């Protein structure tokens, strides 16, 4: 009998739901942050404040969802507090949430701690 080494460990299937929610939230937050940057350019660069006034609260709600979903995954995957805070902050920097999402996904699927 042979075993495959590329299969996720037994911890990964239990985290598949929280991981999927995290991946979606990280992607939505990343795209939302890029949208926020765009409306901020409109607001301060071209003196068009209306899109920012509408979009900024939407982005705030999306980020709060990202925080909750990330903390849920961190608790279930037993991440260290420092690493959890770094992943939470990653949602504040354009493009970084995409990079962190890939790293977190690889580690969780491999059964490794973050």
N, C-alpha and C positions, 0 to 999 in steps of 0.2 A: 504494500500500500504506500502510495506516495502522497505527499502533501505539497500544496502550492505555497510558495513564500510570498506571493504578491496579493494574497487574499487579506482583507482586513481582519483584525483580531476580533475576539468575541465582544469587546467593548464597543466597537464601531456600530454594529446594528442597533444597539440600544440608544445610540446618539443620532441615528439617521433623521428622525423628526426634528429635533432641535437644530441639527446641522443644516438641514434644508431651509428651515426658517431663518437661520443666521445668514445663509448664502443669499437668500432673496432680499433680506433686509439690508445686507451690505451692498448689494448691487443697486437697490433702489436708493439707498442713502448716497452712494457714489454719484449716481446720475443726478439725484436731487441736489447735491452739492455743486455740481457743474452748472445746473440750472440756476442755483442761487448766485454763483459767480457771474453768470450772464446778466441776471436782473440787476445785480449791484453795479455792473458796468453801465447798464442803461441808466440807473439812478444817478450815479455820481459822475459818470463820463459825459452823458448826454442830457442830463437833467430831465429824465423821464421817470418819475417816482411811482407811478401807478402799478406797473408789473411787480415791483419790489414789495409794495404794500400788500398785494394779493398773495404773492408767492412765498414770502418770508415766513408767515405763520404755518403754511403748509409744510415747508421744509422743517420747521421746528417740530411739528408732530411726527414727521417721518424719522427724524433723528431720535426722538423719544422712543419710538417703536424699536429702532435699532438698539438703543441702550437696553431696553427690557429683554429683547431677544438674545442679545449678547450675554447679558448677565445670566439668563436662563441656561444657555449653553455652557457658560463658565462654571456654574454650580454643578451641572450634571457631568461635565468632563473633569471637574476638580482641578481647575486652573489655579495657579498662584494669583494672588491679588494684584501684584505688580504687572503681570502679563495681561490680566483682565483689563486693568486700567489702560494699558498701552493699546489694546484692541479697541477700547471705547474711544480713545483719543484719535485713533486712525480714521474714524468717521468724520473728523473735523477738517481733514486736510485733503484737498482735491487729489484724486487718483490713488491715494494711499489705501482707501478702503478696498479697492479692487485687488491690490497686491496682498494686503493682509488677509482678505477672504481666501485667496488661493493658498496661502501658507497655512491658515487655520484648517482649511478643508483637508489638505494633505496630511497634516499631523493628526487630526481627529480620525480620519479614515485609517491611518496606520496604527491607531491606538496609542499614540504618543501624547504625553502632556505638553501643553504649550509653554 
